[in-house]
Structures are given as structure tokens and as C-alpha cells.
């Protein structure tokens, strides 16, 4: 056998397990938890674009790209949503996440890392995640704590006494069907 044929036979099984996930926005959710003086609130991303590929046998991600407009982050308080848009600089601020790698820690938990871009600033982040597969349906869950000041966003203060903690928790539950 020629070297190219042997190489093709070795690579083909790896490629044959790659699958794209058709993300179901109704079953999925991406939420941001914030704590402020005297209360807390959650913002839910109502619309976004997610492109997810993984190995259908091992459930290991191959790619995960997420793009959104902050206009679609809703906190159930229209006044707060409007103030958030001004805090982000007005217009139609965008965000995105681009997956770069995954690994398993000493306790056997899966972790992923990539670049998160907010307010035109890109920073590396990493977080634990789980993948559950039931037939052709896959759910990916995780959460990451982040500090919004790392993205050149100012502390949120109102009326000299109310402050929004700069540490936010982003939780995600992505559900989709294997194509």
C-alpha cells in the first residue's frame, strides 16, 4: 500500500465520527447571573447563532462558535436593558465565543477554553462542561464566572449606593440534534 492510502485509512475513522449539531433555540438557554446591591437578576439571551461540531462517538467537541447581539440579552426589566445598552457603548454591541481546545482534569471533568469577545475586547476563558447524548439529541451544559471589567467596561453604579458586582456567572444549556 502507498503511504497516502495508509494515511487515508488511519484518518478516515476519525473524520467519519464528526457531526454537526442542529441547535434548538427553544430547548437551549444562555443566561447571565448578576448580583447588585440588595438584589440579583438574570439576563437571558433570546437569540444567537451557535455552530457546534463534535465527535458523535466520544462527544468531544471539535468546534463551538457562538455569536450574539446584546440587544437580545433580556433581563425582564426594559429600563435596565436600555441602560445596559448605553453601558455597552450604544448602537448594536456584539459578542462572540470561539472554542479552541478541551481537556480532562485530574478529577475526570471535561474543560474547554476559547476566546470570549465583548465590547471589542477578546480574552481567553476556560470552564468545565458536560455533554449528555440521548439518541440523536445532545445537551451541553456549563458555566463560567467572568469579570466584566476585563472587557474595558466600567463598574456599574447608580444613585451612589447601588453597585452591580463585576463578577458575572454565565450559564449555558445548549440542546441540539445531530445532523
BABA-940883 format. One record per residue (C-alpha): residue number from 0; chain; z, x, y. Coordinates in Angstrom, 2 decimals. Layout:
N
{n:NUM; chain:A; Z:Z; X:X; Y:Y}
...
This chain:
179
{n:0; chain:A; Z:0.00; X:0.00; Y:0.00}
{n:1; chain:A; Z:-0.70; X:1.11; Y:3.52}
{n:2; chain:A; Z:2.15; X:1.77; Y:5.93}
{n:3; chain:A; Z:1.13; X:-1.17; Y:8.19}
{n:4; chain:A; Z:1.18; X:-3.56; Y:5.22}
{n:5; chain:A; Z:4.64; X:-2.38; Y:4.14}
{n:6; chain:A; Z:5.94; X:-2.69; Y:7.70}
{n:7; chain:A; Z:4.46; X:-6.21; Y:7.95}
{n:8; chain:A; Z:6.18; X:-7.24; Y:4.72}
{n:9; chain:A; Z:9.51; X:-5.93; Y:5.99}
{n:10; chain:A; Z:9.23; X:-7.62; Y:9.39}
{n:11; chain:A; Z:7.78; X:-10.96; Y:8.21}
{n:12; chain:A; Z:11.02; X:-12.30; Y:6.66}
{n:13; chain:A; Z:12.86; X:-11.63; Y:9.92}
{n:14; chain:A; Z:10.26; X:-13.41; Y:12.01}
{n:15; chain:A; Z:9.96; X:-16.33; Y:9.62}
{n:16; chain:A; Z:13.54; X:-17.44; Y:10.39}
{n:17; chain:A; Z:13.14; X:-17.57; Y:14.19}
{n:18; chain:A; Z:13.36; X:-21.10; Y:15.51}
{n:19; chain:A; Z:13.33; X:-22.76; Y:18.90}
{n:20; chain:A; Z:15.96; X:-25.33; Y:19.81}
{n:21; chain:A; Z:14.81; X:-28.55; Y:21.49}
{n:22; chain:A; Z:17.85; X:-29.08; Y:23.74}
{n:23; chain:A; Z:19.03; X:-32.69; Y:24.06}
{n:24; chain:A; Z:20.41; X:-33.12; Y:27.61}
{n:25; chain:A; Z:22.15; X:-36.40; Y:26.76}
{n:26; chain:A; Z:24.21; X:-34.79; Y:23.99}
{n:27; chain:A; Z:24.75; X:-31.49; Y:25.82}
{n:28; chain:A; Z:27.03; X:-30.69; Y:28.75}
{n:29; chain:A; Z:27.73; X:-27.80; Y:31.08}
{n:30; chain:A; Z:30.89; X:-28.15; Y:33.15}
{n:31; chain:A; Z:32.77; X:-26.09; Y:35.71}
{n:32; chain:A; Z:36.55; X:-26.49; Y:35.98}
{n:33; chain:A; Z:38.16; X:-25.65; Y:39.31}
{n:34; chain:A; Z:41.77; X:-25.63; Y:40.46}
{n:35; chain:A; Z:42.68; X:-26.34; Y:44.05}
{n:36; chain:A; Z:45.97; X:-26.67; Y:45.87}
{n:37; chain:A; Z:47.58; X:-29.82; Y:44.47}
{n:38; chain:A; Z:44.73; X:-30.88; Y:42.20}
{n:39; chain:A; Z:41.90; X:-29.81; Y:39.95}
{n:40; chain:A; Z:38.37; X:-31.08; Y:39.44}
{n:41; chain:A; Z:35.39; X:-30.68; Y:37.15}
{n:42; chain:A; Z:31.76; X:-30.38; Y:38.11}
{n:43; chain:A; Z:29.12; X:-31.42; Y:35.59}
{n:44; chain:A; Z:25.60; X:-30.06; Y:35.65}
{n:45; chain:A; Z:23.49; X:-33.22; Y:35.40}
{n:46; chain:A; Z:20.15; X:-31.48; Y:34.89}
{n:47; chain:A; Z:19.00; X:-27.99; Y:33.90}
{n:48; chain:A; Z:16.39; X:-26.19; Y:31.85}
{n:49; chain:A; Z:17.53; X:-24.39; Y:28.69}
{n:50; chain:A; Z:15.30; X:-22.32; Y:26.46}
{n:51; chain:A; Z:17.08; X:-21.33; Y:23.25}
{n:52; chain:A; Z:15.81; X:-19.46; Y:20.21}
{n:53; chain:A; Z:17.72; X:-18.19; Y:17.23}
{n:54; chain:A; Z:17.62; X:-17.22; Y:13.61}
{n:55; chain:A; Z:17.71; X:-20.50; Y:11.66}
{n:56; chain:A; Z:19.46; X:-18.86; Y:8.70}
{n:57; chain:A; Z:22.14; X:-16.69; Y:10.35}
{n:58; chain:A; Z:22.47; X:-18.83; Y:13.55}
{n:59; chain:A; Z:22.33; X:-15.60; Y:15.56}
{n:60; chain:A; Z:20.77; X:-16.15; Y:19.00}
{n:61; chain:A; Z:17.51; X:-14.42; Y:19.81}
{n:62; chain:A; Z:17.17; X:-15.71; Y:23.37}
{n:63; chain:A; Z:19.00; X:-18.09; Y:25.68}
{n:64; chain:A; Z:17.78; X:-18.74; Y:29.21}
{n:65; chain:A; Z:19.33; X:-21.33; Y:31.47}
{n:66; chain:A; Z:18.07; X:-22.31; Y:34.95}
{n:67; chain:A; Z:19.55; X:-24.91; Y:37.31}
{n:68; chain:A; Z:19.75; X:-26.15; Y:40.87}
{n:69; chain:A; Z:23.25; X:-26.51; Y:42.30}
{n:70; chain:A; Z:22.10; X:-29.86; Y:43.70}
{n:71; chain:A; Z:22.56; X:-31.09; Y:40.12}
{n:72; chain:A; Z:26.23; X:-29.99; Y:39.91}
{n:73; chain:A; Z:28.20; X:-33.19; Y:40.47}
{n:74; chain:A; Z:31.99; X:-33.38; Y:40.93}
{n:75; chain:A; Z:32.32; X:-37.20; Y:41.27}
{n:76; chain:A; Z:33.08; X:-36.71; Y:44.98}
{n:77; chain:A; Z:29.92; X:-36.87; Y:47.16}
{n:78; chain:A; Z:31.74; X:-35.31; Y:50.15}
{n:79; chain:A; Z:32.88; X:-32.33; Y:48.03}
{n:80; chain:A; Z:29.36; X:-31.98; Y:46.57}
{n:81; chain:A; Z:27.89; X:-31.84; Y:50.09}
{n:82; chain:A; Z:30.50; X:-29.25; Y:51.18}
{n:83; chain:A; Z:29.71; X:-27.20; Y:48.05}
{n:84; chain:A; Z:26.03; X:-27.07; Y:49.01}
{n:85; chain:A; Z:26.94; X:-25.82; Y:52.51}
{n:86; chain:A; Z:29.31; X:-23.22; Y:50.96}
{n:87; chain:A; Z:26.42; X:-22.00; Y:48.78}
{n:88; chain:A; Z:24.30; X:-21.48; Y:51.91}
{n:89; chain:A; Z:22.48; X:-24.82; Y:52.12}
{n:90; chain:A; Z:18.93; X:-25.57; Y:51.04}
{n:91; chain:A; Z:18.40; X:-25.71; Y:47.29}
{n:92; chain:A; Z:20.53; X:-22.91; Y:45.81}
{n:93; chain:A; Z:19.67; X:-21.96; Y:42.25}
{n:94; chain:A; Z:21.45; X:-20.29; Y:39.39}
{n:95; chain:A; Z:20.44; X:-18.86; Y:36.06}
{n:96; chain:A; Z:21.74; X:-17.11; Y:32.97}
{n:97; chain:A; Z:19.71; X:-14.72; Y:30.83}
{n:98; chain:A; Z:21.12; X:-13.73; Y:27.42}
{n:99; chain:A; Z:20.94; X:-10.05; Y:26.47}
{n:100; chain:A; Z:23.00; X:-9.41; Y:23.31}
{n:101; chain:A; Z:25.53; X:-10.68; Y:20.81}
{n:102; chain:A; Z:28.22; X:-9.10; Y:18.64}
{n:103; chain:A; Z:31.13; X:-9.98; Y:16.37}
{n:104; chain:A; Z:34.61; X:-8.80; Y:17.41}
{n:105; chain:A; Z:37.41; X:-7.42; Y:15.19}
{n:106; chain:A; Z:38.69; X:-10.98; Y:14.53}
{n:107; chain:A; Z:35.26; X:-12.15; Y:13.38}
{n:108; chain:A; Z:34.50; X:-14.18; Y:16.55}
{n:109; chain:A; Z:30.98; X:-14.24; Y:17.99}
{n:110; chain:A; Z:30.47; X:-13.00; Y:21.54}
{n:111; chain:A; Z:27.42; X:-12.98; Y:23.79}
{n:112; chain:A; Z:26.60; X:-11.28; Y:27.04}
{n:113; chain:A; Z:23.93; X:-11.58; Y:29.66}
{n:114; chain:A; Z:23.32; X:-11.77; Y:33.38}
{n:115; chain:A; Z:24.52; X:-14.68; Y:35.49}
{n:116; chain:A; Z:22.82; X:-15.12; Y:38.86}
{n:117; chain:A; Z:24.38; X:-17.21; Y:41.62}
{n:118; chain:A; Z:23.71; X:-17.10; Y:45.34}
{n:119; chain:A; Z:21.05; X:-14.43; Y:44.76}
{n:120; chain:A; Z:23.60; X:-12.09; Y:43.13}
{n:121; chain:A; Z:23.31; X:-11.14; Y:39.45}
{n:122; chain:A; Z:26.34; X:-9.97; Y:37.44}
{n:123; chain:A; Z:26.88; X:-9.26; Y:33.75}
{n:124; chain:A; Z:29.18; X:-11.67; Y:31.91}
{n:125; chain:A; Z:30.35; X:-11.95; Y:28.32}
{n:126; chain:A; Z:32.07; X:-14.74; Y:26.42}
{n:127; chain:A; Z:32.98; X:-16.00; Y:22.94}
{n:128; chain:A; Z:30.85; X:-18.74; Y:21.43}
{n:129; chain:A; Z:30.49; X:-20.76; Y:18.23}
{n:130; chain:A; Z:27.42; X:-22.17; Y:16.53}
{n:131; chain:A; Z:27.52; X:-25.17; Y:14.22}
{n:132; chain:A; Z:24.49; X:-26.31; Y:12.25}
{n:133; chain:A; Z:24.16; X:-29.72; Y:10.58}
{n:134; chain:A; Z:20.71; X:-30.21; Y:9.08}
{n:135; chain:A; Z:18.18; X:-29.61; Y:11.86}
{n:136; chain:A; Z:20.82; X:-30.11; Y:14.59}
{n:137; chain:A; Z:22.62; X:-27.17; Y:16.18}
{n:138; chain:A; Z:25.50; X:-27.13; Y:18.64}
{n:139; chain:A; Z:26.52; X:-24.06; Y:20.62}
{n:140; chain:A; Z:29.93; X:-24.05; Y:22.33}
{n:141; chain:A; Z:31.66; X:-21.57; Y:24.56}
{n:142; chain:A; Z:33.43; X:-20.95; Y:27.80}
{n:143; chain:A; Z:33.70; X:-18.15; Y:30.30}
{n:144; chain:A; Z:36.06; X:-17.50; Y:33.19}
{n:145; chain:A; Z:34.42; X:-16.17; Y:36.32}
{n:146; chain:A; Z:35.40; X:-15.36; Y:39.89}
{n:147; chain:A; Z:33.05; X:-16.88; Y:42.46}
{n:148; chain:A; Z:33.87; X:-14.08; Y:44.94}
{n:149; chain:A; Z:31.91; X:-11.69; Y:42.67}
{n:150; chain:A; Z:28.78; X:-13.52; Y:43.84}
{n:151; chain:A; Z:29.47; X:-12.91; Y:47.56}
{n:152; chain:A; Z:30.85; X:-16.41; Y:48.03}
{n:153; chain:A; Z:33.84; X:-16.78; Y:50.39}
{n:154; chain:A; Z:37.23; X:-18.22; Y:49.47}
{n:155; chain:A; Z:37.21; X:-21.97; Y:49.89}
{n:156; chain:A; Z:39.92; X:-23.07; Y:52.30}
{n:157; chain:A; Z:40.39; X:-26.38; Y:54.10}
{n:158; chain:A; Z:42.93; X:-27.55; Y:56.64}
{n:159; chain:A; Z:44.75; X:-24.17; Y:56.42}
{n:160; chain:A; Z:46.69; X:-25.28; Y:53.32}
{n:161; chain:A; Z:44.16; X:-26.24; Y:50.65}
{n:162; chain:A; Z:42.52; X:-23.42; Y:48.68}
{n:163; chain:A; Z:40.18; X:-23.52; Y:45.69}
{n:164; chain:A; Z:41.18; X:-20.84; Y:43.18}
{n:165; chain:A; Z:38.30; X:-18.34; Y:42.95}
{n:166; chain:A; Z:38.63; X:-18.25; Y:39.16}
{n:167; chain:A; Z:36.48; X:-20.96; Y:37.63}
{n:168; chain:A; Z:36.03; X:-21.86; Y:33.97}
{n:169; chain:A; Z:32.51; X:-22.70; Y:32.82}
{n:170; chain:A; Z:32.38; X:-24.67; Y:29.56}
{n:171; chain:A; Z:29.20; X:-25.46; Y:27.67}
{n:172; chain:A; Z:28.25; X:-27.59; Y:24.69}
{n:173; chain:A; Z:24.53; X:-27.25; Y:24.02}
{n:174; chain:A; Z:23.08; X:-29.55; Y:21.35}
{n:175; chain:A; Z:19.54; X:-29.47; Y:20.09}
{n:176; chain:A; Z:17.24; X:-29.97; Y:17.20}
{n:177; chain:A; Z:15.41; X:-27.09; Y:15.53}
{n:178; chain:A; Z:11.67; X:-27.27; Y:16.18}
